[in-house]
């Protein structure tokens, strides 16, 4: 596996994950009530707990995207 292939891989992984994060955030911003109702019925949880779980989900996904995709991409760009 070449350095250029790894750089391209991490670059596209970053783009895909950022797009998924943006879509998830937009859906939760604009459709929070209907989605929270569905999830509260599915898991028998209070809607406040569900909304807090959404916040943790978006935060953890953002951290994972930065640490597992964006940082390796820039590290490989620096050393190449």
Beta strands, then each sheet from edge to edge (+ up, - down):
end
